[in-house]
């Protein structure tokens, strides 16, 4: 059923309404807002993803979505591939004529968005579309002068960057609504009875209800992670290879450990006046950064899950069984895996709500504001990690698409910075005067010149952009067809040894390319460097790092900020100008025996012990037994060592200590830093040491502390969680850990089962340093 012809404003709005009826756009999508403009719809369709999704919705199976780049990050060559898939399918499956179709660049460059709307209109009126009873819409092929002006104005619109995880405007089809629905169902209020709520007092003020919401939803979230481990992780171990299992359930154990501890602190609010919500968030903020890895891996995890379910029906049925046992099949495993991402992005919103209901004269008001800023910074850190994960995937596809690499160049594109812009240009090198067609990829540090082949690009040259200056020509826009490729500018090497003339197809493309080149040069050599004597260089930081000036995190996975070659401080680009003057490297803090005192009560700490003494102490112990000792010959900063019995041999590992920024960090290798030795030990109780030492086996972890405690159960204990152990009154329990879980809980072994239990249920008999199991 066709609608009446309409003007340009009505046309794009009618198109948006039609896409919404097909559930391709949400009802609250920006393009459906009363204040929306044509730009909002144009930018949404620009990468081709939703158009391909539309066709699979209209005719399932007409496109293999594995061929579609779902997150192209506005890389032109990937977006054009998506658009071409859409156009080919419109022709082959939906019967659209060649004259009905727009050209790919008409959409990506927005040079003729009216033609794009006309193509979608034709699609809406096709026989397959009309079977759905969703009425199509018609469009006039002729535009008025006013309409022409509107469409022409789109040419200068910059592609929108991918949105943050909590800004759902450009989320992958259907994912956001589903994820939010699942989160609300699993973590919302009213899932705890009043008796189960551990807070000391019922809410007295409006702000108390927000605190109650925070605690209850945290409790519910921990339960979600518990059930994820119990009902999915463990049963599926027998069906999945370890490396696949690790990808799908990436960091789940760590999230469980973090939030169990976080919840135990929240439960003290109201019962212990010294415990403040703001301080709890400040304490745990760095541990929350693991969500950067989790969220960056989430798409990969879901893809792995789908891929292996498609290949292995036995696995698929096992997952279906797990889903039925977990939630009666209401939510799929991939749905549950999305909950952590939803949760971590709620904290700054809950804190914001709490601040609104807190009197400015309240003693914690300012601290709450600080905590909110910190958690917002954490959310941005996580967003950028996910964004860079997608960006690295795009860079990988760029590398895969380029053939005939110069073998002598040995280029690693991830070391060239981020991909800023890619486009088709014509280029003339002044030493041969021949104009050549080239497809260029502009990164922060380089511009790669390629010749277009069928589906690929042949490498031809690479220019180090900081070595060149940009000379612009003030071309004016021309209206005749001969104006194509007449918009030019120069790249001239600083030593005058070579120069290039570059030609763009339109003045808008020329302006965007010059901006990209200038941005690239300014990223490598920011103009603000003239305001400091620091020797800053773009740098990729292996571990989470805060800016020396503003104390916020440097964000992303590659080239997150700038590091001074002189004093090693790290800063954001925008903080360079206010970073002060470069001085000597910061002095390490004076050594204190405070660390030794903190470690004294740990079951794995033995004080000063030589390497030989440690080998003797561990040689007859079971594999997995470990101790931390003070090295006899250790330097003041690297005083500690970790000794571990593994594979029937005792291994010794130096625990390194260094100053990162202004903070002391501990590490076994540069792969991971920790704020304390306790944090390091706690991590490798759950994570493999192989990430530091290649020769170790994948399963190598810290399992049994050198010192243990023999205890006897004072009364029965029945587990309420899969991580708990059961015992009966009078049974012997071996205590192997006194931290890392909830307050007042220990870790132990009983009847060959290892898990947690309340310390009040047992009585210590003796401390032992010999094998007991």
N, C-alpha and C positions, 0 to 999 in steps of 0.2 A: 504494500500500500504506500503510495508516494505522497509526500507532503507537498504543499504549494511552494513555488519558487520564493526565495527569500534574499534579503540583502546580506552584505558581508557579516554584519554583526550577528544577525539571526543565523547565518549559515554555520559559523564556528560553534555557536552555542547549541544549535540543533545537533551538530556532530558530537559535541560533548555529551548531550543528553542521550544520544543513540549509543555511544560507547558505555555510558553509565547503565543503560538498560541491559547491555550485554555483560555487565559486571566487570568491565575492563577498567573503568574509573569508579572510585568510590563516590558515594553521594556527597561526602564532605571534601572531596578533592578540590584543590585550589581552582581548577578550571570551572568548578560548579559554584564558586562563591559569587555573591551578588556583585562584588567589586572586581571580579576577574576580567582579564583582557585576553585578546587573541594570543598574546605572547605565552600565556600560561598553558594553553593547549598545544601550541606549536612546540614549545620546549619539552613538553611531556612526550610527544610522539617522535621527537627528533632522532633518538637513537635506534628506532625501529623495533624495540623489544615489545612494546605493547601492541604494535600492529601485528607482529607474528603471533603473539598470544591470542589476539582477537580471532585470527584465522583458525587456530587450533580449537578455540571455543566454538566457532561456527561449524567446523568440520574436524572433529577429533582425528588425529593421525595424519592430517594433510601436510604437516611440517614435523620433521624430527627435531624437537627442541634442543637436542644435543648439538645441532648445527648452528644454533642461535647463540650469540654472545650476550648472555643475560645481564652482564655488568661491564659494558664496554668503556665506562668512564669517559665517554664522549671522545674516544679516540676515533678519528674520522674513518680510518680504514676498516675498523670493526663495525661501526655504525652503518657504513655503506653496505657491508656484507649482509647485515640484518635487513636493511631496506630492500636489497636485491632479492633476498629470499622471499620477502613479502610480495614483491612485484611479480616474481616468477610464479608464485602460487596463485595469485589473483588471476593470472592468465591461464595457467594449466588446469586449475581445479575449479575456479569460480566463473570462468568463461568471459572475463573482461577482455576487450579488444586492446590492441597496442595503443590505439589513439585514446583509450580511456585512462592510460597509465601515466603517472608523472615520472620524471627522471629522478634518480636517486639524490642528486645534488640539489634539486629543487626543495627537498625536505631538509637535508642536513644543513645547507647554507641558507635555507628559508628565502630562496630567490623567487619562488612561486608557490607559496603556501595555498593560494587559491586553487591551483591545479591539484594539490594534495587532497584538499577537501572535496573536490569534484570526483577524484578517484574513489575516496571513501564513500561518497554518495552513490556512485555506481555500484560499489560493493554492497551497500545497504539495500539496494533494489534488485540484487541478483536473486536467482531462483532459490539458492540455498539459504540466503538470508531471510527471504520472505516466508519460508516454511516455519520459522520460529514464532510467527505472529508478533514479532517486534517490528513496528512500522518503520520503513526507511525514510530518507529525506532526499529532496531534489536540490540541484544547484544549477544556476545559470553559468554558462561558459563565458559569457561576456560580462566584464566588470565596468562599473561606472568610474569616473575620474576619482571620486572620493574613495571608492573601494580600492582603486589602484594605489592611491597614496598610503592607505593602511597597510596593504601587503608589501609595498616597497620599504616601509619603515622597519619591517622585520629583518631586512638584510643585515642590519648593524647589530642585531641582538646576539650577545655572546651566549654560547651553550652553557646551560646551568651545570655546575658541578654536582656530583652525586650528593644526596642529602645525608645528614647525620642519621644514626640509628634511631634516634628519638624524634626525627623530623620525617614523617612518613610520606611526604609528597611524592617521592619517586621510588617507593619501595617496590620490590619485585611483586608481580601480580598476586593479589590475594593474601600475601604473607602477613601484612600488618594486622588486618582485622582478625585473622585467625589467631595470630600470636597473642594479641591483646585479650581476645575472648578466652583463650586457654589460661592465660595468666590470671584473669579475674576469677575464673572458675576454680582454679587450684589454690590461689593465694589470697583471695579476698577475705574480708571480715566474716564473722559469724560461723567460722569453721571450728572455733574453740568454744567449749562451754565455759561459763564463768568459773567453775571449779578448776578447770584446766589452766586458766590464765594465772600465771605465777606472780604477776605484779602484786605488790603488797596491799594497795588500796584501790578501791573503785575510783573512776574518774571524778574529780571534784570541779574542775574548770574545763573550758573548751579545749585548751591546749593539752589537757590530760587525755582527751579522746584521740588526739593525733598521736600521742605517745603510745596509747593502747593499740592504735592501728598499726604503728610501726612494729611493735613487739609481736602482735598476733600474726601479722602478715609475714614477719620474719620466721616465726614458728612454723607457719604453714609452708613457707618456702623450704625450710630445712627438711620438712617431711617429704616434700616433692623430691628433693635430692636423695633422701634416704630410700624412697620407693624406686627411684631411678636406678640406684645401685642394686637394690635387692631384686627388683622385678625385671630388670633389663641387663645391666652390666654383667652380673654373675651368671645368669642362665645362658647368655649368648656367648660366653667365653668359649664354649665347646664347639660353636659353629663358625667362629671368626678367627682368622689368623691374628696373632698378637699385634702385628703392626696395623692391621685394619681396625681391630678393637680399640687400639690406642687413638686412632684418628677419630672414630665415631664418638668415643666417650672421652675426648680430650679434656683433661683438667677437672673431670668430675670429682675424683677423689679429693683433689686439692680444694675445690669449691666446698665440698662437704665439710672438710676440716676447718676451713676459714669461717664458714657461717655457723658452725656449731660453737666455735669460740666466740664469735661476734654476738650470737644470741645469748650465750651465757653471761656476757657483759651487759646486754640490754635488760636482762631479767633482774639485774641488781638495781636498776633505776627505780627510785621510790622506796627501796628497802635500805639502801646504803646511801646516805646523804653526800658522801664523798664522790660518788659516781655520777658523772654528768654525760648526757647524750653527746654533747659537742666533743668531749674528750675521747669518747669511744670511737667516733668517726675519725678523729684525727689520728688515733692510734692504729686503726685498721686500714687507713687509706692506701698505704703502699701494698698491702696484701691484696687489695681489690684490683690492683693493676693486672693481675693474672687474667682478668676478663678481657683484656686486650687480645691475648692469645686465644681465649675461648671464642670470642665473637669473630675474630679474623678467621678462625678455623670452621665456624658453624656451617657456612655454605659448602665447604669441602666435605664436612662430616655428613651432611644431608645427601650430597652427590654420591659419596661412597656408599651410603646406606641404600640409596635407590639402585645404584649400579650392581651391588652384590645381591640385592633381592631379585633383580631381574635375571641374574645369572643362576641363582641357586634357590629353587623352589622350597627346598627343605629349610633353608634359612628364613625365607619369606613366611612360611607357615609357623616357624618357631617364634618369629616376631609377632605375628598375629595372635598367637597363644599368649605371649607375654602381655600384649596390649589388653587382651580380655581379662587376664588375671589382675592387671594393674588398675584399670578403670572401666572394665566391662566393654572395652573397645571404643569408648567415647573419643579418646584421643590417640593419635598414632605416636610412635616413638619420636618421629621428627618434630611433632608438635611439642612434646614434652622437652625436647632438647632446646627449644626456643625460649623456654621460661627463664633461664638464667639471664639471657640478654635483656628480657623485659624487666627483671628484678633490679639489676644494677643501675638501670636508668631511671628508677623510681626514687632513689634515695634523696637526690637534691630537691625533688619535687615535694617529698614529705617534709624535708627540713624547711623548705620555703613556706609550706602550710603552717608548720610549727612556729616559725618566726612571725607570721602574720597574726597569730593568736597569742603571742608573748608580749607582755608589756615592755616597752623600750627601757624601763628602769629595772627590769628583772636582772638578777645577777649574771644570768647566762646568756643574755640577749646578744651581746657582741660576739661571744664565743660561738653561738649558733650561726650567726651570720658568716663567721669565718669558716665554720664547718660546711655550711652550704656552698661557699665559694670553692672549698677544697673538693667537695664531691662533684660539683659541676665541672671542675678541672679534671677529675678522674673520668667523668663521662666523656669529656672531649678527648681525653687521652685514648679511651677505648674506641671512640668514633674514628679517630685518625688511624689507629692500628688497623681497624677493619677496612678503612678507605685505602690505606697503603697496601694491604693484602690484596685487594682487588687491583690496585695499580701495578703491583708486582706481577700479577697474572697477565695484565695487559702488556707489560714490558716483555714477558716471556713469549707472548704471542707475536709481538713485533720481531723478536729475535728469530722465532720459528718461521716467520713469513719472509725473512730476508735470506736470499741465497747468494752464492758466489762471494762469500766473505773473503776479504784479503787475509790469507792465513797468517801473515806477519803481524796483523793488527791485534789479534787475540783480545777482542773487545768483550767486556762484560757490561751489558747495558745497564744493569742495576747500579754500576759504579759511575754511570754518566748522569745520574740525577733522575728527576721525574720527567716523564713525557709531558711536555707543555702543549704542543700543537703538532699536527701532521696535516699535510695538504699537497696537492699537485701544483707545481710551479714550472716555469721555464727558466733555465739558468745559462748564462754565457760567461765562461771564464775568459778573462781579457788576454790570456796568452795564446788562445786558439780561435777566438771570435765566433765559434760555432754555437748557436742556440740549441740547447738540448732539453728534451722533456724529462723532468725529474720529479720523483715523489720524495718529499723530505720529511724527516722526523726530527723535531726540535726538542732536545733534552736540555736540562740545566747547563750542562757543560759542553755539549757537542751538537752539531747538526749533521745528520746522516743523509747522504744523497743517494738515491736509488733510481734504477730504471724499472718501470712497471712491466711485469710479465703477466702471464695468465694466472691470476690468483696469488701471485707472489711478487717480490721486489728483489731486483739484482743489485747488490752493493756496488757502488761506484766510487764514493769518496766520503771522507769525514773531516769536518771543520771544527777545530777547537774554538768555540765562540768567544772566549775572553781575549783571543788573539786578534779579534776583528772589531772594527767600528762600523756603525750603520750610518750611511749617507742617504737621506731621503730626498725624493723629488716631489714637488708639490703638484702632483697630477690632479686634474679636475675630472669629475665624473663625465663620461661620454655616453650618449644614448644610442648611437648607431652600433650595428653588429660588429663592425671593424674595430671597435674599441676593445674587444676581447684581447687579453694578454698585452695591453699597452700600458698597464700600471706597473711602474718599475721603481727600483731602489738599488743601492750598491752595498756590498759588503767588502770592506777594504782592510787588508791585513795591516797591523800597526807598523810593520817594518817596510811597507809599500811593495813587498815582493810579489803580491798577487792581489787581484781584485775580481769581484764577480758582479754581474748585473743580474738581478732577479726580477721576473715578470709574473704578475698575478692576473687571474682571469677577470676579477672585478676589483673596484676600488675598496670595497668592504673587506675582501679577502686580503688585499695588500695591507690594509690598516691592522687587521688581526695578526698577520704574520710579523709585521714590524713590532707590534706590541709584544708578541711572544718572544722574539729575539731580544728585545730590550729587557724583558722580564728575566730571561735566562742569564744575560750578562750581569744584571743587578743581583741575581741570586748568588752567583759565584763571587762577584766583587761588589758588594753593596755600597752605595754612595755614602752611607753612614759611617763607613770605615774611616773617612777623613776626619771624623770627630773623636777619634780615639787612637791611642798608639798600640792597642792590642793587635796582635797578628792573627786575626780570626780567619778560619777556613771552614767551608761547609764540611760537616762531619756526620757520619753515621755512628750513633751511640748504641752499643750492644745491649745495654741495660737501661731501665728507666732512670732518667736524669732530670734534675730540676735546674731551672735557669738561675744563674748566679745573681741576677738583678731582681727579678720579680718572684722567684721561688716557685713558679708554676712549672709543670712538667713540659719538657720538650716532647712534642707529639709526633707520632708516626713510627714507621719501621726503618725508613731510610732518610738520610740527610735531615734529621729532625731539627738541627740547629747549627751553631757555629762554635768551634773550639779554638782557643788561643794557643798558638804554638809556643808562646813564651811562658805563660803561667797556668795553662791547662783549664782555665775556667770555661764554662759552657753557657751560652746565652741564646735567646730567640733572636731572629733577625731584627725585630722591632725594638729589641733591648740593647742593640749594639751601641747606639748613640749615647746611651746613659750608663754604659758599663764601666766608666771611669778609666783610670790609667793602668797600664800593665805594670805589675811589680814582680817580685820574686814569687816562686811557688809557695803556697800557704804552708806554714809549719804544721807538722802533725801535732795533735794534742798531747800534752805530757802523759807519760804512762802512769796508770793507776792500778792498784791492786783490786779495784772494784770489780773488774771482770773475773778475777780469780774467785772472789767471794761469791759472785753470782753463780759460778759454776760448781762451787763446792758441794752443793746438795744434789747435783745431777748424778744419776746412777752410772753414767758413762764417763764421768770425769775422774781422773786418778792423780792429778797434780803432776809434779815433775817426775819423769820416767824416761829412761834412755830407749833407743830403738831396740837394742838387744833385750832389755828387760820386758818391753812390750811384746816382742816376739815370743819370749818364754811364757809370758802370762796368757797368751792367746793360743799357743800351738796345740793345746789339748782341748780347746773349746770347740763347740759346734760352729759350722759355717754360718756367717751372718753376725757373729759376736764382734763387738767393736768397743773402742775406748778413745777418749780424747786425752792427750797428755801435753805437758809443757816440755818442749824439746830442751835437752841438756845444752846443746850448742846453738840454740835458736837465736836469731837476731831479735832485738827488742820488739819490732813490729810483727815479725813472723814467728812468734814464740810457740805456737800450738801446732800439733800434728794429730791426724786421725789414723789409727791403726785398726785394721779390719781382717778378720779371718774369713777368707773366701776361696773356694776351690781348693780347700785343704792347704792353703798357703796364707801366711800373714803378709798383708800389703800395708805399706806406710805412705801416707799422703800429707804433705805440708798444707796447713791451713794458712793461706796468704791473707795479708791485711794491707789495705791501701786507703789513701784519702781520695774520695771521689767527690768533686766539688768541695764542700767543707765538711763532709761526713765520713766517718770511718766505715769501711765495708770489708766483709770477709768473703773469701771464695776459694774454691779448689782449682778452678780454671776460669778463664775469662767468659765462659759460657753463661755463668749466673753469679750474681752478687747478692749478699745478705747483710742485714743490719746488725746481726749478732751471730755468735757461734751457736747459740741455742736455735736460732732460726735456720741456720745451715743444717744442723743435725736433724731437726724436725722435717726439713724438706726431703733429705735423703733417706728418711725412714719410709717414705712413700714413693720417691722417684728414684730411677736407676742412676747409679754412679757412672754408667757407661758414657754419659754425655761429657764427662770430664776425661775419662781414660778409655781409649778405644779398645784396649786389650781385655777389659773386663767384660763379663757376660751381661746380657740385657737384663737378667733378673737380679743383678747385684744391688742389694739395698742394705741399710743398717737395720738389723732385725733384733738382736739381743744385746743389751748393755752389759758391760763387763761385770758391774755389780748388780745384784738382784736382791729382792727381799722375799723371805719365806713368810707367808701369812696364813691364818686360819679363818675360815668363814664363821662369823658370829651368828648369822641367820641366812635363810634362803634368799636367793635373788633370781627373779625371773626376767629375762631380757624383754625390753620394749622396743628394741632397735636391732637391726641385723649386725651392727657393730658391737653389740654387747655380748658378754658370756654369762652362762648360767652356772650356779653352784648351789650346793646344799649346806646347811649348817654342819660345821665340823670338817668340811673338805679343805684340803690344802690348796692355796692359791699362790702362784709365784708372781710377784709384782715386777714388771719390766719397764714401767714408765709411770711418771707422776705428773706429767704435764702434756699439753698439746690437745686436750679435749675440753670438756666442761670443767668449770670450777668444782673441786671436790670429787673428781672422778680420776681413777687410775686405770692403767692398762696392765693386763696380766694374762696368765695362762693357767687353764684348769681343764683336766680331761682332754688334753691335746687340742683344745680350742683357745684361740687368742682373741681378746677383745677388751672392752671397757666395762667398768663396774664402779659403783659408789664406794669411796674409800671407807665410809662409815660402816660398811657391812663386813669389814675384815679387821683382824688384829695382827700387827706385825710381831713375828716371833724372833727373827734374826736377819742380818744382812749377810749375804753369801757371795763368794767370788769363785765358786767352782761349778762344774756342770751339774745341773739338776734335772735335765730332761734331754 
